[in-house]
Amino acid sequence: MKSKMLEDRLWSVEIGQGMGPFLLGLPRSEVTAIVRLLGFKIDSTLEGNDAKLYVEEMDSTLVFSAQSPQTLERIDVCDWRIRFGSLDVYDTPIHELVFLLKVSPTETLWCDCEEFDRQREYAEQVQDDETTDQDLIQSGTLWFTTLGLGVSLDRGTVNEVHVCDPELSPRFGTGSWTESQRVLSIEVRRVSQSGSAVRLNKKNPLVTLWFVGLLVAFGGVIWRSFELQKRWSNAPNVFATVIAVDPPPPEMFPHDFTLSYLDSSGLNHEVQFNGHDYSGHVKVGDEIAVRFMHEAPDKPIGPNHFSDRGLDYASPRIIAIGVVYAFSHLLLLFAPAIGKALRMLSTSSQTPAAAKVHS
């Protein structure tokens, strides 16, 4: 219970203040000390920018002021554990987040440029490119300027959160949140839930290769079954003699009987058949036609199976391919949830380290 509380604290955003122990305005030395106390590694080579520190275990970038002494100005978080109070933010549809935050459209701004000194130039460039609502919902960044909060989207859901002092929120962008964007966001969410995510994932070359492989396997099974059936259909009949029945006479309807026959090399073989191989009444001395492959003369088949060898070969293999195909579809459908669960497992070991900050 204590570990859960510590983890919630670490990933909890305080609007206008920071996230967990990372408070906006802290000197860079203190922020670095907190990161190291948590047991996390620092990558300071992010795009060669000395004002940014990337913390891999948090999937977050800490952005500092340009002037000395440097202080924490903004936090960019991609980690799925980020929260607003009790609200899980990651993967939240943007129209739901706007509703929950209860902000006026005039307090919102679309701006993909977090760098304060480059926002006017960015806004002019994007306006020239005629960005559409579809573009914004698919991959834009919506800022709640009075909160110092921005969220970057991936197909209409939050996949990155930006936290800064409200005074440093963007002032230039490509417009505010609109009713048409809300409607579009709802539609994008509906389509995603109905399975479009699976179709998008299929564009991955590896996924495409996998399904092509299944298709080739299916075609190979069909071709092999036709070839096999053709061989059995062309195999000559060899007449085998019934030499024993079980149960023996006076039982009129034996369920097993033993056959004796010679192969093409003159070697004698004996094999036991039953009603599945031949459905007629048999008695000792009767002759029954059998067929066998040249390479396996000791494995004959009876008349009941002359025309179904290809089907017997194909059926279990086609079922297996179908099961794999269905499982692959389910895997793609639930890939986001599976990925989130795996990330939870891979990062669960970080919780004890987080306790050091609050001990």
N, C-alpha and C positions, 0 to 999 in steps of 0.2 A: 504493500500500500504506500509506504514511504517513497519507494523508487518511482512509482507511478506519479506521485505528486511532484517529485523533483523533475521528472521528465516533462510534465505538463508546464511547469514553471519555466524550464529552459526554452520551450518552443512557444510560449504564450506571448502574443504581441500586445503591448500597451500603446494604444494610439497616441502618437506624438511624443512618446517617451523611449521606445525601443523594443527589444525582445529579450525576455528573461533577464540575465545579468548584464546584457549588452545595452547599456543606456546611451542614448544619443547625447553627444557632448563630452563623453569620457575621453581623456587623453589616450593617444595611441598606445602608450606604454602600459596603461592599465588594461586596455582591451586585449593586448597581446598577452599580458599576464593571465587574464581570465581564460583565454583560449588554451594556453599551456597547462593551466591548472586543471582544465577539463580533460587533459590528455590528448588533445587534438593537434594535428599537424597544420602548419601554416605554409601556404604556397604564395610567395610574394612576387611571383614572376608573371602574374596575370596581365597579359598584353603589354608587358614592360611598363605598367603604370604603377609608380611608387605610392600612389594614393589608395591603392586597393590591395586587400588581403583576401585570398580565397581559402576557406576552411573546408576541406574535402568531406570530413565526417558530418558536417552540417549542410553540405551542398549550398553554401552561402558565401556571399562576397561582402566584406566589410569595407565601406568607402569612407575615406577620411578627407578632411579639408586640405586644400592646397597650401594654405599658409601655415607657418610654424608658430607655436607648437600645434601639431596636427590633432584634431579631435574627430570623433566618430560622427559623420554627417548622415549616412544612409546605410541601410542593411537590405541587401537583395537576397531573398531566400527561395530556393527551389525545393527544399526538403518537404516531404509529404506530411511531416508531423506538425507543421506550423498551425497555430490555432488563434482565433480571436475569442478569448474567454473560453466558453465551452463549445464553440463552433469549429469544426474541422473545415479548414479553408481549401486545402488542396483538392482539385477536381470538382469544386463547387461551380455550378453553372453561373455565369455572370449575372443573369437577370435575377436569380435568387439572392445573390450577394447584395445587389443594389437594393432589393426590397428589404433585406435584413438590416442593412446599415441605415435605411430610412433617410437618405440624403436627397436634397433637391438636385434636379438636373443641372442647375446653374453652379452647383458645387462639384461638378464632374468635368473631366477633360481627357480626351484621347491624346496621348503623347507617348511615343516609343522611345524618346530620348530623355534619359534621366539626368544627363549632364546639364546643369543649370545654365551655363554660359553658352550652350550650343542649341538651346531650344527654339529660339526665334528662327535661326537658319534651318533647323529641322522642319518646323511648321511650314515655312515657305516652300521648301523642297517637296514635302508630301502633298501640299495643296496643288502644286503643279502636276503631280502624278495622278490626281483625281482618285484618291483612295475611296473605296466604296464601303458601305455598311458590312457587306460580306467579308471584306478584307479585315475590318476591325474586329468583328466577332471571331473570325478564324484565328487571327494571330496578333491582334492589337494589344495595347496597354491602356487601361482606363484608370485615371487618377481621381481620387476623392480629395480634392485640393485642400479643403478645410480640415481634413484629418491627417494630412501628410502620409497618405496611403495610396499605393498603386498596385494593380494586379495585371500581370501579363497572361494572355490567354492562349490556349491551344485547342482549336475547334470548339470554342465557346466556353471552356471551363478553365479555372485558375490553375496555372502551373508554375507561377512565380509571384512572390509578394515583395513589394518595395516599401520600406518604412523610413520616413524622414521627418524632420521638423516641418510643420505645415508651412512655415515661411519659405521653405526651399522646394515646395511643390511646384510643378511646371506651371508656367503662366501662358505659354504658347502651345498650340496643338492643332488638332483637326476637328474641333467641335465637341459638343457635350453629348451625354447619354440621351437618347431619344426613344419615343414610343415605338417607332419602326424597328429600332435595334432590339428592343425588348421582345417584340413579336418574332423577329428573326432568331434571337437567341433561344426562345422556346421551341421553334421549329427545328433548329439545329440539334437541340437536346432530344427531341422526339425521334428524329431520324437516327441519331446515334443509338438510342435505346432500342430501336427496332432492328438494328443489325448492320447499319452502315459502317460501324467500326470494324466489323469483320471484313467488309469489302475493301476498306482502306488498307487494312493490314495485309490483304492479299497482294497489294502492290509491291510489297517487299520482295526483292529478287529471290531470297532464300525460300520464302513461303511459296512463291510461284513455282520454283524448282521442285519443292516438295510435292505439290499437287500434280505437276506434270509427271513426276516419278510415279505417283499412284495411278495416273491415267495409263502410263506405259505398262505398269505392272498388270493392270486390268486387261489391257489389250494382249499382253503376253499370255495371260491365263486363257483367254478366249481362243487365241491362235493355237496354243498347245492342246486345248481340249478338242478342237476340230481335227488336228493332226492325229491325236491319239485315237479318236473315234474312227477316223478313216482307216487307220491300221487294223483296228479290231474288225471293222466291217469287211476288209479285204482278206483277213486271215481265213485259210481254208478250214472247213469242218473236218474234225477227226472223230470217228465213232468209237466211243468207249463202252465197254461191257460192264453191266452191273454184276458185281461178284458177291455182294453182301448187302443186306438191308437191316435196319434197326428201327423198331423191334422186328424180329424175324417172324415168318409165318407161324401160326395162322393169322397174325395181324394183317389186315388188308391194306392199311394205310401207313406204311413206315414213314418216319419223318427224317431219317438219315439213311444214306446208302453210299456204298463204296464202289468206285469206278476203277477199271483198269484199261490202260490204253498205251499205244506205242507212239513215240515221237518220230520226227523225220529221220532221226539217226538209228531208229530201231530199238531204242531203249524203252523198257517198260516202266510205267509210272502208275501209282495208285493214289487216289485222292478221294476225300470224303465230301459229298455234296449233301444239301438238304432242300427243303421245299422252296427256299429263296432262289436256288439255282435252277430248279426244274420243277414245274408245277403239275406235271402229269402223274398218273399212277405208275409206279415202277415195281418190278419184281426181278429176281435174280435171272440173269440171262438176257435181259433187255439191252438194247443198244441206244445210247444217247449221244447226240452231237455235242462236242465241246470244241473250244478254240483256245489257242495259246500263242504267245509271242515266241518267235524263233529263239530269242535270247533267254527266255524263261519257260521252257517246256513243262516244268513241274508246277506251274501256276495257271491252270486252265480256268475258263469261265463257262458257265452253263448257258443254255438258250435264253434264259430270262434276262441275261446281262449283255447279250450281244450288241444291243443298241444304246446302252446307257453308260458305257465306260467314260466317254468324254464328259458327260454330265456329272458323274461321280467324282471325276478329277476336278472339275471347275467349281462345283458348289461350295465346298468348304473354303477354297481360296478366295472366291468372290465375296463370301461373307466376311472373311478376315479383312480384305481390302475395304469393304464397306464400313466395318467397325473402326478401322484406322482413320478413314475419311471423316466419319461422324465425330470421332474423338478430336480430330484436328480442328474441325469447325467449332466444337465446344471450347477447345483450348484458345482459339482466336477470340471467341466471344467473351471469355472471362480473363483474357490476358491482362487487362488493366488491374483487376482485382488480385490476380495471381502475382503480378509484379509488385503491387503494394505490399502483399503479405511477405514476399521474399525480402523486400527492403526492410520490413519490420524485423524479420529474423536476423538479417545481416547487421542491423544497427542496434539490436537489443543489448549487445555487450557494452554499449556506450553509457548506459544508465549509471552503472557504478561509478564511472569517471565523473559524471555530472554531480554526483553526491559530494565530491571533494570541494566544489565551489560553495556549497551551502552548509558544510560541516563546521 
